[in-house]
């Protein structure tokens, strides 16, 4: 499957600032070709690339005040092999985190999903969050957590992912957050899904039901959204003036839509 992605960001930097981006396809993308540029007038910045243990690629550099244009394009020609999880990784993703307070949802999860395990448990949690939360762009806050989302019943993809992760961790299933490019997503944007560790592998859970999990392309992986922000900065003031994200897939061999019940890995 051939997938093509672009991301364009125009940033008004009000003062010198240390910038960190996570918009590039994660290490391990099969058949990856890409171009990433950071320009400010006639100046082009060279970013230092940092790669974490999960393969997320961070691009960091100090920038001066002014209008910064970020342009990224990538083509992924194949699917990466599904990875297993080592003992340290699975322990990390069993613990509560900032936006996924599995300890606060422990009693609810144990009552609601008692007796379920494996793929059946993952499907039940996904279906519950899908039915309990309404996709509402612009109404949730960047500081909302899994608890907030389940209380208010509204959110965007990051909120759905946090709710799924917290409930799965409360049921002793390692779960993590993945930022992705999602061909066919509507409205188009950076997308977020949960991943559950089942039967020795990591499998995508998209309770929004807005994207075909078989075409997702990984950008970053972490405990929750705090680890996977597409932009973070220190020491200055940054205003996002414009952002455009595109993702499309060609040669999609699937004839049936994603049922969101089968176990599917992110390529």
C-alpha positions as CSV (number, residue, x, y, z in Angstrom):
1,X,0.0,0.0,0.0
2,X,1.4,3.4,-1.0
3,X,0.6,6.2,1.4
4,X,1.4,9.9,0.8
5,X,1.5,12.5,3.7
6,X,2.2,16.2,4.0
7,X,2.2,18.6,6.9
8,X,2.5,22.4,6.6
9,X,2.9,24.7,9.6
10,X,3.3,28.5,9.7
11,X,4.5,29.7,13.1
12,X,4.8,33.3,14.3
13,X,7.8,33.2,16.7
14,X,7.5,36.3,18.9
15,X,11.0,35.8,20.4
16,X,14.0,33.4,20.1
17,X,12.7,30.0,21.1
18,X,13.8,26.3,21.3
19,X,11.5,24.3,19.0
20,X,10.8,20.6,19.1
21,X,8.7,18.9,16.3
22,X,7.3,15.4,16.0
23,X,5.7,15.4,12.5
24,X,8.1,13.0,10.7
25,X,7.2,9.4,10.1
26,X,8.6,7.2,12.9
27,X,11.7,5.2,12.3
28,X,11.0,1.8,10.7
29,X,8.6,3.0,8.0
30,X,8.9,0.6,5.1
31,X,10.0,2.2,1.8
32,X,10.1,5.7,3.3
33,X,11.1,8.7,1.2
34,X,10.7,12.2,2.8
35,X,11.6,15.9,2.8
36,X,11.5,18.1,5.8
37,X,12.4,21.9,5.7
38,X,12.3,24.7,8.3
39,X,12.6,28.1,6.6
40,X,12.5,31.7,7.8
41,X,12.7,34.1,4.9
42,X,15.9,33.2,3.1
43,X,17.2,31.2,6.0
44,X,16.9,27.4,6.3
45,X,17.4,25.8,9.7
46,X,19.1,22.5,10.2
47,X,17.4,20.5,13.0
48,X,19.0,17.9,15.2
49,X,17.2,14.6,15.0
50,X,16.6,12.7,18.2
51,X,15.1,9.2,18.2
52,X,13.5,7.7,21.3
53,X,13.2,4.0,22.2
54,X,9.9,3.6,20.4
55,X,11.3,5.0,17.1
56,X,9.6,8.4,17.4
57,X,11.8,11.1,15.7
58,X,12.1,14.5,17.2
59,X,13.5,17.5,15.3
60,X,14.9,20.2,17.5
61,X,16.6,23.6,16.9
62,X,16.8,27.1,18.3
63,X,15.0,29.7,16.1
64,X,15.0,33.5,16.0
65,X,11.9,35.7,16.1
66,X,9.9,35.8,12.8
67,X,7.7,33.8,10.6
68,X,8.8,30.1,10.4
69,X,7.5,27.9,7.7
70,X,7.6,24.1,8.3
71,X,7.1,21.8,5.3
72,X,7.1,18.0,5.4
73,X,6.2,15.5,2.8
74,X,6.6,11.7,2.9
75,X,5.8,8.6,0.9
76,X,5.6,5.1,2.6
77,X,5.6,2.3,0.1
78,X,5.1,-0.7,2.4
79,X,4.1,-1.8,5.8
80,X,6.5,-2.1,8.7
81,X,6.7,-5.4,10.6
82,X,4.6,-5.5,13.8
83,X,6.8,-5.3,16.9
84,X,6.5,-7.1,20.2
85,X,7.0,-5.5,23.6
86,X,9.8,-6.2,26.1
87,X,9.2,-6.4,29.8
88,X,10.2,-2.9,30.6
89,X,8.0,-1.5,27.9
90,X,4.9,-3.3,29.0
91,X,5.5,-2.3,32.6
92,X,5.7,1.4,31.5
93,X,2.4,1.2,29.6
94,X,0.6,-0.5,32.6
95,X,1.2,2.5,34.8
96,X,-1.1,5.5,35.2
97,X,0.0,8.6,33.3
98,X,-0.9,12.3,33.2
99,X,-3.9,12.0,30.9
100,X,-4.7,8.3,31.5
101,X,-5.5,7.9,35.2
102,X,-6.1,4.1,35.2
103,X,-6.0,4.1,39.0
104,X,-9.0,6.5,39.1
105,X,-10.9,4.3,36.6
106,X,-10.0,1.0,38.2
107,X,-13.3,0.3,40.0
108,X,-15.4,1.3,36.9
109,X,-13.4,-0.9,34.6
110,X,-13.4,-3.9,36.8
111,X,-17.2,-3.7,37.2
112,X,-17.9,-3.1,33.5
113,X,-15.5,-5.5,31.8
114,X,-15.3,-8.3,34.4
115,X,-14.6,-11.7,32.8
116,X,-13.3,-10.3,29.6
117,X,-9.7,-10.7,28.4
118,X,-7.6,-10.5,25.3
119,X,-9.1,-9.4,22.0
120,X,-12.6,-9.6,23.4
121,X,-11.7,-7.1,26.2
122,X,-10.1,-4.7,23.7
123,X,-13.1,-4.8,21.5
124,X,-15.5,-4.2,24.4
125,X,-13.5,-1.2,25.7
126,X,-13.3,0.2,22.2
127,X,-17.1,-0.2,21.6
128,X,-17.9,1.3,25.0
129,X,-15.7,4.5,24.5
130,X,-17.1,4.8,20.9
131,X,-20.7,4.7,22.2
132,X,-20.0,6.9,25.3
133,X,-18.1,9.8,23.7
134,X,-19.3,12.2,21.0
135,X,-16.7,13.6,18.6
136,X,-16.8,17.4,19.2
137,X,-14.0,19.4,17.7
138,X,-13.2,22.6,19.5
139,X,-15.0,21.8,22.8
140,X,-12.4,19.7,24.6
141,X,-9.2,21.3,26.1
142,X,-5.6,20.2,25.6
143,X,-5.5,19.4,29.4
144,X,-8.6,17.1,29.4
145,X,-7.9,13.6,30.7
146,X,-9.5,10.2,30.3
147,X,-11.6,10.9,33.4
148,X,-12.8,14.3,32.1
149,X,-13.7,12.7,28.7
150,X,-15.8,10.0,30.3
151,X,-17.5,12.5,32.6
152,X,-18.4,15.0,29.8
153,X,-18.9,12.5,27.0
154,X,-17.2,14.6,24.4
155,X,-13.8,15.0,22.9
156,X,-11.5,14.5,19.9
157,X,-9.3,11.7,18.9
158,X,-6.7,12.3,21.6
159,X,-9.5,12.1,24.2
160,X,-10.9,8.8,22.8
161,X,-7.4,7.4,22.9
162,X,-6.8,8.4,26.5
163,X,-10.1,6.9,27.6
164,X,-9.3,3.6,25.9
165,X,-5.8,3.5,27.3
166,X,-6.9,4.2,30.9
167,X,-9.6,1.6,30.9
168,X,-7.3,-1.1,29.4
169,X,-4.5,-0.3,31.9
170,X,-7.1,-0.6,34.7
171,X,-7.8,-4.1,33.3
172,X,-4.0,-5.0,33.4
173,X,-3.6,-4.7,29.6
174,X,-0.5,-2.6,28.6
175,X,-1.8,0.3,26.4
176,X,-0.1,3.3,24.8
177,X,-0.8,6.3,22.7
178,X,0.1,6.7,19.0
179,X,0.1,9.8,16.9
180,X,-0.4,9.0,13.2
181,X,-1.1,10.1,9.7
182,X,-4.5,8.7,8.8
183,X,-5.5,8.5,5.1
184,X,-9.2,9.1,4.6
185,X,-9.6,10.8,7.9
186,X,-12.4,13.4,7.9
187,X,-11.8,16.1,9.1
188,X,-8.2,15.7,8.1
189,X,-5.6,16.4,10.8
190,X,-3.0,14.6,12.8
191,X,-4.7,11.6,14.3
192,X,-4.4,9.7,17.5
193,X,-5.3,6.2,18.4
194,X,-4.6,3.8,21.3
195,X,-2.6,0.6,21.0
196,X,-3.2,-2.5,23.2
197,X,-0.6,-5.2,23.9
198,X,-2.5,-8.5,23.2
199,X,-1.1,-11.9,22.3
200,X,2.5,-10.7,22.1
201,X,1.9,-7.7,19.8
202,X,0.7,-4.1,19.7
203,X,-2.7,-3.5,18.0
204,X,-4.4,-0.2,17.1
205,X,-7.7,0.8,18.8
206,X,-9.5,3.7,17.2
207,X,-12.7,4.3,19.2
208,X,-13.5,7.4,17.0
209,X,-14.2,4.9,14.1
210,X,-13.0,7.8,11.8
211,X,-10.0,6.1,10.2
212,X,-9.1,2.8,8.6
213,X,-6.5,1.4,10.9
214,X,-4.9,-0.6,8.1
215,X,-3.7,2.6,6.4
216,X,-2.3,4.4,9.5
217,X,1.3,5.6,9.5
218,X,3.0,6.1,12.8
219,X,4.5,9.4,13.8
220,X,5.1,9.0,17.6
221,X,4.4,6.7,20.4
222,X,4.2,7.4,24.1
223,X,2.3,7.0,27.4
224,X,-0.2,9.7,26.3
225,X,-0.5,12.9,24.3
226,X,2.2,14.6,26.5
227,X,4.8,12.4,24.9
228,X,3.5,12.8,21.3
229,X,2.9,16.5,20.7
230,X,3.5,17.6,17.2
231,X,5.1,20.8,18.5
232,X,6.6,21.8,21.8
233,X,8.7,24.8,22.6
234,X,10.7,26.5,25.5
235,X,11.9,30.0,26.2
236,X,9.6,32.0,23.8
237,X,6.2,32.7,22.6
238,X,4.8,30.8,19.5
239,X,1.6,31.4,17.6
240,X,0.4,28.8,15.2
241,X,-0.9,30.9,12.2
242,X,-1.7,28.0,9.9
243,X,-1.6,24.2,9.8
244,X,-2.5,21.8,6.9
245,X,-2.2,18.1,7.1
246,X,-3.0,15.6,4.2
247,X,-2.8,11.9,4.0
248,X,-4.0,9.5,1.3
249,X,-3.5,5.9,0.3
250,X,-3.4,4.3,-3.1
251,X,-3.5,0.6,-4.1
252,X,-5.5,-0.2,-1.0
253,X,-6.2,-3.9,-1.3
254,X,-8.9,-4.0,1.3
255,X,-12.4,-4.6,-0.1
256,X,-14.3,-4.4,3.1
257,X,-14.3,-1.4,5.5
258,X,-12.4,-1.6,8.8
259,X,-14.8,-3.3,11.3
260,X,-12.7,-2.0,14.3
261,X,-13.0,-5.3,15.9
262,X,-10.2,-7.4,14.3
263,X,-6.7,-7.0,15.6
264,X,-4.8,-4.6,13.3
265,X,-1.2,-3.3,13.7
266,X,0.0,0.1,12.7
267,X,2.4,-0.1,9.8
